[in-house]
Amino acid sequence: MTSRHRRPEPAHRPDPLGHLARDIARVRAKRPAAQEAPSRDFDARLDALEQDVREVRTRINALFFAVLTAALGDLAGRVVL
């Protein structure tokens, strides 16, 4: 039994973490080609990975605060005094 107020389920649900994989790929694509080649030095690879994590974490934080701001703005618009 379906209600006319209920939204139909989307046929395809996008991967919720797919955008993070794309962000990591973009970050790696911006690096010079010399850093893109796999390094034999473990410390250099670890530093590159830590840099990736920092950049992705920054993007996640920005996305979180953008969503939070939008949600609070929407909530503030619904409040009737």
PDB file with one MODEL, atoms N, CA, C and O in Angstrom:
MODEL        1
ATOM      1  N   MET A   1       0.842  -1.163   0.000  1.00  0.00           N
ATOM      2  CA  MET A   1       0.000   0.000   0.000  1.00  0.00           C
ATOM      3  C   MET A   1       0.896   1.237   0.000  1.00  0.00           C
ATOM      4  O   MET A   1       1.725   1.407   0.894  1.00  0.00           O
ATOM      5  N   THR A   2       0.734   2.073  -0.971  1.00  0.00           N
ATOM      6  CA  THR A   2       1.570   3.266  -1.063  1.00  0.00           C
ATOM      7  C   THR A   2       0.729   4.498  -0.803  1.00  0.00           C
ATOM      8  O   THR A   2      -0.433   4.581  -1.201  1.00  0.00           O
ATOM      9  N   SER A   3       1.326   5.425  -0.144  1.00  0.00           N
ATOM     10  CA  SER A   3       0.666   6.691   0.117  1.00  0.00           C
ATOM     11  C   SER A   3       1.081   7.673  -0.959  1.00  0.00           C
ATOM     12  O   SER A   3       2.196   7.593  -1.475  1.00  0.00           O
ATOM     13  N   ARG A   4       0.223   8.574  -1.295  1.00  0.00           N
ATOM     14  CA  ARG A   4       0.591   9.540  -2.333  1.00  0.00           C
ATOM     15  C   ARG A   4       1.569  10.577  -1.791  1.00  0.00           C
ATOM     16  O   ARG A   4       2.137  11.351  -2.562  1.00  0.00           O
ATOM     17  N   HIS A   5       1.771  10.602  -0.471  1.00  0.00           N
ATOM     18  CA  HIS A   5       2.724  11.524   0.133  1.00  0.00           C
ATOM     19  C   HIS A   5       4.118  10.920   0.250  1.00  0.00           C
ATOM     20  O   HIS A   5       5.083  11.624   0.547  1.00  0.00           O
ATOM     21  N   ARG A   6       4.216   9.649   0.022  1.00  0.00           N
ATOM     22  CA  ARG A   6       5.500   8.962   0.158  1.00  0.00           C
ATOM     23  C   ARG A   6       6.285   9.066  -1.140  1.00  0.00           C
ATOM     24  O   ARG A   6       5.737   8.885  -2.227  1.00  0.00           O
ATOM     25  N   ARG A   7       7.559   9.355  -1.017  1.00  0.00           N
ATOM     26  CA  ARG A   7       8.411   9.457  -2.203  1.00  0.00           C
ATOM     27  C   ARG A   7       8.751   8.070  -2.711  1.00  0.00           C
ATOM     28  O   ARG A   7       8.987   7.163  -1.913  1.00  0.00           O
ATOM     29  N   PRO A   8       8.780   7.888  -4.016  1.00  0.00           N
ATOM     30  CA  PRO A   8       9.199   6.580  -4.541  1.00  0.00           C
ATOM     31  C   PRO A   8      10.695   6.390  -4.314  1.00  0.00           C
ATOM     32  O   PRO A   8      11.462   7.353  -4.328  1.00  0.00           O
ATOM     33  N   GLU A   9      11.094   5.167  -4.109  1.00  0.00           N
ATOM     34  CA  GLU A   9      12.506   4.840  -3.924  1.00  0.00           C
ATOM     35  C   GLU A   9      13.250   5.041  -5.243  1.00  0.00           C
ATOM     36  O   GLU A   9      12.751   4.644  -6.296  1.00  0.00           O
ATOM     37  N   PRO A  10      14.432   5.648  -5.202  1.00  0.00           N
ATOM     38  CA  PRO A  10      15.193   5.801  -6.441  1.00  0.00           C
ATOM     39  C   PRO A  10      15.646   4.438  -6.967  1.00  0.00           C
ATOM     40  O   PRO A  10      15.926   3.520  -6.198  1.00  0.00           O
ATOM     41  N   ALA A  11      15.708   4.332  -8.276  1.00  0.00           N
ATOM     42  CA  ALA A  11      16.099   3.069  -8.900  1.00  0.00           C
ATOM     43  C   ALA A  11      17.558   2.739  -8.590  1.00  0.00           C
ATOM     44  O   ALA A  11      17.913   1.572  -8.423  1.00  0.00           O
ATOM     45  N   HIS A  12      18.395   3.761  -8.513  1.00  0.00           N
ATOM     46  CA  HIS A  12      19.821   3.543  -8.266  1.00  0.00           C
ATOM     47  C   HIS A  12      20.254   4.449  -7.129  1.00  0.00           C
ATOM     48  O   HIS A  12      20.051   5.662  -7.179  1.00  0.00           O
ATOM     49  N   ARG A  13      20.842   3.865  -6.120  1.00  0.00           N
ATOM     50  CA  ARG A  13      21.375   4.666  -5.022  1.00  0.00           C
ATOM     51  C   ARG A  13      22.874   4.844  -5.256  1.00  0.00           C
ATOM     52  O   ARG A  13      23.606   3.861  -5.371  1.00  0.00           O
ATOM     53  N   PRO A  14      23.332   6.091  -5.327  1.00  0.00           N
ATOM     54  CA  PRO A  14      24.762   6.298  -5.545  1.00  0.00           C
ATOM     55  C   PRO A  14      25.569   5.871  -4.326  1.00  0.00           C
ATOM     56  O   PRO A  14      25.077   5.874  -3.198  1.00  0.00           O
ATOM     57  N   ASP A  15      26.792   5.513  -4.579  1.00  0.00           N
ATOM     58  CA  ASP A  15      27.701   5.111  -3.511  1.00  0.00           C
ATOM     59  C   ASP A  15      27.989   6.333  -2.636  1.00  0.00           C
ATOM     60  O   ASP A  15      28.498   7.332  -3.145  1.00  0.00           O
ATOM     61  N   PRO A  16      27.680   6.285  -1.339  1.00  0.00           N
ATOM     62  CA  PRO A  16      27.868   7.473  -0.507  1.00  0.00           C
ATOM     63  C   PRO A  16      29.328   7.880  -0.339  1.00  0.00           C
ATOM     64  O   PRO A  16      29.608   9.037  -0.024  1.00  0.00           O
ATOM     65  N   LEU A  17      30.253   6.965  -0.540  1.00  0.00           N
ATOM     66  CA  LEU A  17      31.666   7.298  -0.404  1.00  0.00           C
ATOM     67  C   LEU A  17      32.369   7.436  -1.746  1.00  0.00           C
ATOM     68  O   LEU A  17      33.583   7.633  -1.789  1.00  0.00           O
ATOM     69  N   GLY A  18      31.631   7.338  -2.831  1.00  0.00           N
ATOM     70  CA  GLY A  18      32.232   7.450  -4.159  1.00  0.00           C
ATOM     71  C   GLY A  18      32.901   8.792  -4.384  1.00  0.00           C
ATOM     72  O   GLY A  18      33.930   8.867  -5.056  1.00  0.00           O
ATOM     73  N   HIS A  19      32.319   9.869  -3.822  1.00  0.00           N
ATOM     74  CA  HIS A  19      32.905  11.191  -4.000  1.00  0.00           C
ATOM     75  C   HIS A  19      34.269  11.291  -3.315  1.00  0.00           C
ATOM     76  O   HIS A  19      35.123  12.057  -3.762  1.00  0.00           O
ATOM     77  N   LEU A  20      34.485  10.537  -2.247  1.00  0.00           N
ATOM     78  CA  LEU A  20      35.789  10.570  -1.588  1.00  0.00           C
ATOM     79  C   LEU A  20      36.869   9.948  -2.468  1.00  0.00           C
ATOM     80  O   LEU A  20      37.992  10.449  -2.526  1.00  0.00           O
ATOM     81  N   ALA A  21      36.532   8.869  -3.145  1.00  0.00           N
ATOM     82  CA  ALA A  21      37.494   8.243  -4.059  1.00  0.00           C
ATOM     83  C   ALA A  21      37.841   9.205  -5.192  1.00  0.00           C
ATOM     84  O   ALA A  21      38.994   9.288  -5.614  1.00  0.00           O
ATOM     85  N   ARG A  22      36.834   9.931  -5.682  1.00  0.00           N
ATOM     86  CA  ARG A  22      37.101  10.914  -6.740  1.00  0.00           C
ATOM     87  C   ARG A  22      37.976  12.046  -6.214  1.00  0.00           C
ATOM     88  O   ARG A  22      38.856  12.528  -6.927  1.00  0.00           O
ATOM     89  N   ASP A  23      37.743  12.480  -4.966  1.00  0.00           N
ATOM     90  CA  ASP A  23      38.570  13.534  -4.382  1.00  0.00           C
ATOM     91  C   ASP A  23      40.018  13.082  -4.240  1.00  0.00           C
ATOM     92  O   ASP A  23      40.937  13.847  -4.535  1.00  0.00           O
ATOM     93  N   ILE A  24      40.231  11.856  -3.795  1.00  0.00           N
ATOM     94  CA  ILE A  24      41.592  11.333  -3.666  1.00  0.00           C
ATOM     95  C   ILE A  24      42.262  11.288  -5.034  1.00  0.00           C
ATOM     96  O   ILE A  24      43.434  11.642  -5.162  1.00  0.00           O
ATOM     97  N   ALA A  25      41.535  10.861  -6.048  1.00  0.00           N
ATOM     98  CA  ALA A  25      42.100  10.809  -7.401  1.00  0.00           C
ATOM     99  C   ALA A  25      42.460  12.211  -7.886  1.00  0.00           C
ATOM    100  O   ALA A  25      43.497  12.396  -8.523  1.00  0.00           O
ATOM    101  N   ARG A  26      41.609  13.206  -7.588  1.00  0.00           N
ATOM    102  CA  ARG A  26      41.906  14.585  -7.995  1.00  0.00           C
ATOM    103  C   ARG A  26      43.143  15.112  -7.285  1.00  0.00           C
ATOM    104  O   ARG A  26      43.979  15.777  -7.898  1.00  0.00           O
ATOM    105  N   VAL A  27      43.261  14.817  -5.992  1.00  0.00           N
ATOM    106  CA  VAL A  27      44.425  15.279  -5.232  1.00  0.00           C
ATOM    107  C   VAL A  27      45.690  14.668  -5.807  1.00  0.00           C
ATOM    108  O   VAL A  27      46.687  15.366  -5.991  1.00  0.00           O
ATOM    109  N   ARG A  28      45.661  13.383  -6.090  1.00  0.00           N
ATOM    110  CA  ARG A  28      46.846  12.723  -6.649  1.00  0.00           C
ATOM    111  C   ARG A  28      47.158  13.222  -8.054  1.00  0.00           C
ATOM    112  O   ARG A  28      48.325  13.280  -8.441  1.00  0.00           O
ATOM    113  N   ALA A  29      46.131  13.583  -8.826  1.00  0.00           N
ATOM    114  CA  ALA A  29      46.359  14.063 -10.188  1.00  0.00           C
ATOM    115  C   ALA A  29      47.031  15.433 -10.188  1.00  0.00           C
ATOM    116  O   ALA A  29      47.715  15.781 -11.151  1.00  0.00           O
ATOM    117  N   LYS A  30      46.847  16.216  -9.126  1.00  0.00           N
ATOM    118  CA  LYS A  30      47.433  17.556  -9.068  1.00  0.00           C
ATOM    119  C   LYS A  30      48.922  17.536  -8.735  1.00  0.00           C
ATOM    120  O   LYS A  30      49.613  18.535  -8.933  1.00  0.00           O
ATOM    121  N   ARG A  31      49.414  16.422  -8.239  1.00  0.00           N
ATOM    122  CA  ARG A  31      50.822  16.327  -7.865  1.00  0.00           C
ATOM    123  C   ARG A  31      51.710  16.260  -9.100  1.00  0.00           C
ATOM    124  O   ARG A  31      51.283  15.804 -10.160  1.00  0.00           O
ATOM    125  N   PRO A  32      52.934  16.713  -8.953  1.00  0.00           N
ATOM    126  CA  PRO A  32      53.882  16.547 -10.059  1.00  0.00           C
ATOM    127  C   PRO A  32      54.111  15.065 -10.355  1.00  0.00           C
ATOM    128  O   PRO A  32      53.955  14.209  -9.484  1.00  0.00           O
ATOM    129  N   ALA A  33      54.480  14.790 -11.584  1.00  0.00           N
ATOM    130  CA  ALA A  33      54.664  13.401 -12.018  1.00  0.00           C
ATOM    131  C   ALA A  33      55.756  12.692 -11.212  1.00  0.00           C
ATOM    132  O   ALA A  33      55.689  11.477 -11.024  1.00  0.00           O
ATOM    133  N   ALA A  34      56.749  13.428 -10.737  1.00  0.00           N
ATOM    134  CA  ALA A  34      57.833  12.806  -9.974  1.00  0.00           C
ATOM    135  C   ALA A  34      57.316  12.184  -8.681  1.00  0.00           C
ATOM    136  O   ALA A  34      57.825  11.151  -8.247  1.00  0.00           O
ATOM    137  N   GLN A  35      56.320  12.795  -8.068  1.00  0.00           N
ATOM    138  CA  GLN A  35      55.770  12.238  -6.840  1.00  0.00           C
ATOM    139  C   GLN A  35      54.790  11.110  -7.133  1.00  0.00           C
ATOM    140  O   GLN A  35      54.525  10.280  -6.263  1.00  0.00           O
ATOM    141  N   GLU A  36      54.257  11.070  -8.331  1.00  0.00           N
ATOM    142  CA  GLU A  36      53.259  10.062  -8.673  1.00  0.00           C
ATOM    143  C   GLU A  36      53.882   8.665  -8.790  1.00  0.00           C
ATOM    144  O   GLU A  36      53.234   7.664  -8.484  1.00  0.00           O
ATOM    145  N   ALA A  37      55.142   8.605  -9.233  1.00  0.00           N
ATOM    146  CA  ALA A  37      55.800   7.304  -9.360  1.00  0.00           C
ATOM    147  C   ALA A  37      55.993   6.702  -7.973  1.00  0.00           C
ATOM    148  O   ALA A  37      56.324   7.416  -7.027  1.00  0.00           O
ATOM    149  N   PRO A  38      55.788   5.394  -7.849  1.00  0.00           N
ATOM    150  CA  PRO A  38      55.953   4.778  -6.529  1.00  0.00           C
ATOM    151  C   PRO A  38      57.395   4.922  -6.041  1.00  0.00           C
ATOM    152  O   PRO A  38      58.349   4.645  -6.768  1.00  0.00           O
ATOM    153  N   SER A  39      57.518   5.343  -4.849  1.00  0.00           N
ATOM    154  CA  SER A  39      58.837   5.564  -4.264  1.00  0.00           C
ATOM    155  C   SER A  39      59.318   4.289  -3.588  1.00  0.00           C
ATOM    156  O   SER A  39      58.525   3.541  -3.017  1.00  0.00           O
ATOM    157  N   ARG A  40      60.617   4.050  -3.655  1.00  0.00           N
ATOM    158  CA  ARG A  40      61.176   2.888  -2.967  1.00  0.00           C
ATOM    159  C   ARG A  40      61.389   3.210  -1.484  1.00  0.00           C
ATOM    160  O   ARG A  40      61.572   2.315  -0.659  1.00  0.00           O
ATOM    161  N   ASP A  41      61.363   4.491  -1.172  1.00  0.00           N
ATOM    162  CA  ASP A  41      61.593   4.905   0.204  1.00  0.00           C
ATOM    163  C   ASP A  41      60.262   4.889   0.964  1.00  0.00           C
ATOM    164  O   ASP A  41      59.320   5.593   0.597  1.00  0.00           O
ATOM    165  N   PHE A  42      60.196   4.089   2.012  1.00  0.00           N
ATOM    166  CA  PHE A  42      58.959   3.938   2.777  1.00  0.00           C
ATOM    167  C   PHE A  42      58.514   5.260   3.396  1.00  0.00           C
ATOM    168  O   PHE A  42      57.321   5.563   3.410  1.00  0.00           O
ATOM    169  N   ASP A  43      59.457   6.051   3.905  1.00  0.00           N
ATOM    170  CA  ASP A  43      59.103   7.323   4.537  1.00  0.00           C
ATOM    171  C   ASP A  43      58.460   8.277   3.540  1.00  0.00           C
ATOM    172  O   ASP A  43      57.513   8.984   3.885  1.00  0.00           O
ATOM    173  N   ALA A  44      58.955   8.307   2.323  1.00  0.00           N
ATOM    174  CA  ALA A  44      58.375   9.184   1.308  1.00  0.00           C
ATOM    175  C   ALA A  44      56.952   8.744   0.969  1.00  0.00           C
ATOM    176  O   ALA A  44      56.066   9.581   0.799  1.00  0.00           O
ATOM    177  N   ARG A  45      56.730   7.427   0.870  1.00  0.00           N
ATOM    178  CA  ARG A  45      55.377   6.931   0.594  1.00  0.00           C
ATOM    179  C   ARG A  45      54.437   7.244   1.749  1.00  0.00           C
ATOM    180  O   ARG A  45      53.279   7.603   1.536  1.00  0.00           O
ATOM    181  N   LEU A  46      54.938   7.107   2.969  1.00  0.00           N
ATOM    182  CA  LEU A  46      54.126   7.404   4.148  1.00  0.00           C
ATOM    183  C   LEU A  46      53.773   8.892   4.210  1.00  0.00           C
ATOM    184  O   LEU A  46      52.641   9.251   4.533  1.00  0.00           O
ATOM    185  N   ASP A  47      54.738   9.747   3.903  1.00  0.00           N
ATOM    186  CA  ASP A  47      54.467  11.189   3.885  1.00  0.00           C
ATOM    187  C   ASP A  47      53.417  11.538   2.839  1.00  0.00           C
ATOM    188  O   ASP A  47      52.529  12.351   3.094  1.00  0.00           O
ATOM    189  N   ALA A  48      53.516  10.923   1.662  1.00  0.00           N
ATOM    190  CA  ALA A  48      52.532  11.184   0.609  1.00  0.00           C
ATOM    191  C   ALA A  48      51.143  10.722   1.038  1.00  0.00           C
ATOM    192  O   ALA A  48      50.152  11.405   0.779  1.00  0.00           O
ATOM    193  N   LEU A  49      51.070   9.577   1.684  1.00  0.00           N
ATOM    194  CA  LEU A  49      49.783   9.074   2.161  1.00  0.00           C
ATOM    195  C   LEU A  49      49.203   9.980   3.246  1.00  0.00           C
ATOM    196  O   LEU A  49      48.002  10.249   3.251  1.00  0.00           O
ATOM    197  N   GLU A  50      50.044  10.449   4.159  1.00  0.00           N
ATOM    198  CA  GLU A  50      49.576  11.364   5.202  1.00  0.00           C
ATOM    199  C   GLU A  50      49.065  12.667   4.597  1.00  0.00           C
ATOM    200  O   GLU A  50      48.084  13.236   5.076  1.00  0.00           O
ATOM    201  N   GLN A  51      49.726  13.135   3.553  1.00  0.00           N
ATOM    202  CA  GLN A  51      49.267  14.348   2.873  1.00  0.00           C
ATOM    203  C   GLN A  51      47.902  14.103   2.226  1.00  0.00           C
ATOM    204  O   GLN A  51      47.020  14.958   2.303  1.00  0.00           O
ATOM    205  N   ASP A  52      47.726  12.948   1.594  1.00  0.00           N
ATOM    206  CA  ASP A  52      46.420  12.597   1.018  1.00  0.00           C
ATOM    207  C   ASP A  52      45.334  12.604   2.085  1.00  0.00           C
ATOM    208  O   ASP A  52      44.246  13.140   1.875  1.00  0.00           O
ATOM    209  N   VAL A  53      45.637  12.008   3.220  1.00  0.00           N
ATOM    210  CA  VAL A  53      44.655  11.932   4.307  1.00  0.00           C
ATOM    211  C   VAL A  53      44.299  13.330   4.793  1.00  0.00           C
ATOM    212  O   VAL A  53      43.124  13.623   5.016  1.00  0.00           O
ATOM    213  N   ARG A  54      45.294  14.197   4.960  1.00  0.00           N
ATOM    214  CA  ARG A  54      45.021  15.570   5.410  1.00  0.00           C
ATOM    215  C   ARG A  54      44.142  16.313   4.419  1.00  0.00           C
ATOM    216  O   ARG A  54      43.201  17.001   4.816  1.00  0.00           O
ATOM    217  N   GLU A  55      44.441  16.180   3.127  1.00  0.00           N
ATOM    218  CA  GLU A  55      43.665  16.895   2.115  1.00  0.00           C
ATOM    219  C   GLU A  55      42.237  16.369   2.036  1.00  0.00           C
ATOM    220  O   GLU A  55      41.296  17.152   1.907  1.00  0.00           O
ATOM    221  N   VAL A  56      42.066  15.065   2.112  1.00  0.00           N
ATOM    222  CA  VAL A  56      40.717  14.494   2.071  1.00  0.00           C
ATOM    223  C   VAL A  56      39.960  14.859   3.342  1.00  0.00           C
ATOM    224  O   VAL A  56      38.768  15.160   3.283  1.00  0.00           O
ATOM    225  N   ARG A  57      40.626  14.836   4.475  1.00  0.00           N
ATOM    226  CA  ARG A  57      39.979  15.223   5.738  1.00  0.00           C
ATOM    227  C   ARG A  57      39.505  16.678   5.662  1.00  0.00           C
ATOM    228  O   ARG A  57      38.421  17.005   6.145  1.00  0.00           O
ATOM    229  N   THR A  58      40.314  17.544   5.058  1.00  0.00           N
ATOM    230  CA  THR A  58      39.912  18.939   4.892  1.00  0.00           C
ATOM    231  C   THR A  58      38.658  19.036   4.037  1.00  0.00           C
ATOM    232  O   THR A  58      37.751  19.807   4.351  1.00  0.00           O
ATOM    233  N   ARG A  59      38.598  18.266   2.964  1.00  0.00           N
ATOM    234  CA  ARG A  59      37.408  18.277   2.102  1.00  0.00           C
ATOM    235  C   ARG A  59      36.185  17.735   2.836  1.00  0.00           C
ATOM    236  O   ARG A  59      35.081  18.256   2.676  1.00  0.00           O
ATOM    237  N   ILE A  60      36.378  16.698   3.636  1.00  0.00           N
ATOM    238  CA  ILE A  60      35.259  16.131   4.397  1.00  0.00           C
ATOM    239  C   ILE A  60      34.741  17.158   5.398  1.00  0.00           C
ATOM    240  O   ILE A  60      33.531  17.330   5.544  1.00  0.00           O
ATOM    241  N   ASN A  61      35.652  17.840   6.086  1.00  0.00           N
ATOM    242  CA  ASN A  61      35.232  18.867   7.040  1.00  0.00           C
ATOM    243  C   ASN A  61      34.468  19.985   6.344  1.00  0.00           C
ATOM    244  O   ASN A  61      33.451  20.455   6.852  1.00  0.00           O
ATOM    245  N   ALA A  62      34.954  20.410   5.188  1.00  0.00           N
ATOM    246  CA  ALA A  62      34.253  21.461   4.451  1.00  0.00           C
ATOM    247  C   ALA A  62      32.861  20.997   4.040  1.00  0.00           C
ATOM    248  O   ALA A  62      31.896  21.756   4.140  1.00  0.00           O
ATOM    249  N   LEU A  63      32.754  19.760   3.579  1.00  0.00           N
ATOM    250  CA  LEU A  63      31.454  19.216   3.193  1.00  0.00           C
ATOM    251  C   LEU A  63      30.533  19.127   4.403  1.00  0.00           C
ATOM    252  O   LEU A  63      29.357  19.476   4.304  1.00  0.00           O
ATOM    253  N   PHE A  64      31.045  18.667   5.543  1.00  0.00           N
ATOM    254  CA  PHE A  64      30.238  18.560   6.759  1.00  0.00           C
ATOM    255  C   PHE A  64      29.688  19.923   7.161  1.00  0.00           C
ATOM    256  O   PHE A  64      28.500  20.049   7.456  1.00  0.00           O
ATOM    257  N   PHE A  65      30.544  20.947   7.175  1.00  0.00           N
ATOM    258  CA  PHE A  65      30.077  22.256   7.607  1.00  0.00           C
ATOM    259  C   PHE A  65      29.139  22.896   6.586  1.00  0.00           C
ATOM    260  O   PHE A  65      28.255  23.665   6.963  1.00  0.00           O
ATOM    261  N   ALA A  66      29.317  22.592   5.306  1.00  0.00           N
ATOM    262  CA  ALA A  66      28.373  23.093   4.303  1.00  0.00           C
ATOM    263  C   ALA A  66      26.996  22.474   4.514  1.00  0.00           C
ATOM    264  O   ALA A  66      25.983  23.169   4.441  1.00  0.00           O
ATOM    265  N   VAL A  67      26.959  21.175   4.773  1.00  0.00           N
ATOM    266  CA  VAL A  67      25.681  20.496   5.017  1.00  0.00           C
ATOM    267  C   VAL A  67      25.066  20.992   6.319  1.00  0.00           C
ATOM    268  O   VAL A  67      23.860  21.231   6.380  1.00  0.00           O
ATOM    269  N   LEU A  68      25.875  21.150   7.356  1.00  0.00           N
ATOM    270  CA  LEU A  68      25.376  21.645   8.636  1.00  0.00           C
ATOM    271  C   LEU A  68      24.804  23.051   8.492  1.00  0.00           C
ATOM    272  O   LEU A  68      23.740  23.343   9.037  1.00  0.00           O
ATOM    273  N   THR A  69      25.493  23.917   7.770  1.00  0.00           N
ATOM    274  CA  THR A  69      25.011  25.276   7.550  1.00  0.00           C
ATOM    275  C   THR A  69      23.694  25.269   6.797  1.00  0.00           C
ATOM    276  O   THR A  69      22.772  26.005   7.147  1.00  0.00           O
ATOM    277  N   ALA A  70      23.599  24.442   5.766  1.00  0.00           N
ATOM    278  CA  ALA A  70      22.353  24.359   4.999  1.00  0.00           C
ATOM    279  C   ALA A  70      21.216  23.830   5.862  1.00  0.00           C
ATOM    280  O   ALA A  70      20.092  24.329   5.787  1.00  0.00           O
ATOM    281  N   ALA A  71      21.501  22.830   6.675  1.00  0.00           N
ATOM    282  CA  ALA A  71      20.457  22.260   7.537  1.00  0.00           C
ATOM    283  C   ALA A  71      19.995  23.270   8.577  1.00  0.00           C
ATOM    284  O   ALA A  71      18.797  23.395   8.831  1.00  0.00           O
ATOM    285  N   LEU A  72      20.929  23.987   9.177  1.00  0.00           N
ATOM    286  CA  LEU A  72      20.549  24.997  10.166  1.00  0.00           C
ATOM    287  C   LEU A  72      19.792  26.146   9.517  1.00  0.00           C
ATOM    288  O   LEU A  72      18.851  26.683  10.102  1.00  0.00           O
ATOM    289  N   GLY A  73      20.197  26.523   8.316  1.00  0.00           N
ATOM    290  CA  GLY A  73      19.466  27.567   7.589  1.00  0.00           C
ATOM    291  C   GLY A  73      18.056  27.133   7.263  1.00  0.00           C
ATOM    292  O   GLY A  73      17.115  27.919   7.379  1.00  0.00           O
ATOM    293  N   ASP A  74      17.906  25.887   6.855  1.00  0.00           N
ATOM    294  CA  ASP A  74      16.576  25.350   6.559  1.00  0.00           C
ATOM    295  C   ASP A  74      15.740  25.297   7.827  1.00  0.00           C
ATOM    296  O   ASP A  74      14.558  25.639   7.810  1.00  0.00           O
ATOM    297  N   LEU A  75      16.344  24.873   8.912  1.00  0.00           N
ATOM    298  CA  LEU A  75      15.630  24.802  10.190  1.00  0.00           C
ATOM    299  C   LEU A  75      15.233  26.197  10.665  1.00  0.00           C
ATOM    300  O   LEU A  75      14.126  26.388  11.167  1.00  0.00           O
ATOM    301  N   ALA A  76      16.119  27.162  10.512  1.00  0.00           N
ATOM    302  CA  ALA A  76      15.810  28.534  10.920  1.00  0.00           C
ATOM    303  C   ALA A  76      14.665  29.105  10.087  1.00  0.00           C
ATOM    304  O   ALA A  76      13.864  29.894  10.587  1.00  0.00           O
ATOM    305  N   GLY A  77      14.589  28.709   8.830  1.00  0.00           N
ATOM    306  CA  GLY A  77      13.496  29.174   7.972  1.00  0.00           C
ATOM    307  C   GLY A  77      12.158  28.583   8.359  1.00  0.00           C
ATOM    308  O   GLY A  77      11.113  29.153   8.045  1.00  0.00           O
ATOM    309  N   ARG A  78      12.176  27.451   9.034  1.00  0.00           N
ATOM    310  CA  ARG A  78      10.928  26.794   9.433  1.00  0.00           C
ATOM    311  C   ARG A  78      10.432  27.231  10.803  1.00  0.00           C
ATOM    312  O   ARG A  78       9.277  26.983  11.150  1.00  0.00           O
ATOM    313  N   VAL A  79      11.287  27.875  11.582  1.00  0.00           N
ATOM    314  CA  VAL A  79      10.904  28.279  12.934  1.00  0.00           C
ATOM    315  C   VAL A  79       9.968  29.475  12.849  1.00  0.00           C
ATOM    316  O   VAL A  79      10.258  30.460  12.170  1.00  0.00           O
ATOM    317  N   VAL A  80       8.847  29.375  13.543  1.00  0.00           N
ATOM    318  CA  VAL A  80       7.879  30.468  13.587  1.00  0.00           C
ATOM    319  C   VAL A  80       7.861  31.000  15.006  1.00  0.00           C
ATOM    320  O   VAL A  80       7.624  30.258  15.959  1.00  0.00           O
ATOM    321  N   LEU A  81       8.113  32.284  15.138  1.00  0.00           N
ATOM    322  CA  LEU A  81       8.129  32.887  16.478  1.00  0.00           C
ATOM    323  C   LEU A  81       6.802  33.484  16.820  1.00  0.00           C
ATOM    324  O   LEU A  81       6.634  34.034  17.909  1.00  0.00           O
TER     325      LEU A  81
ENDMDL
END
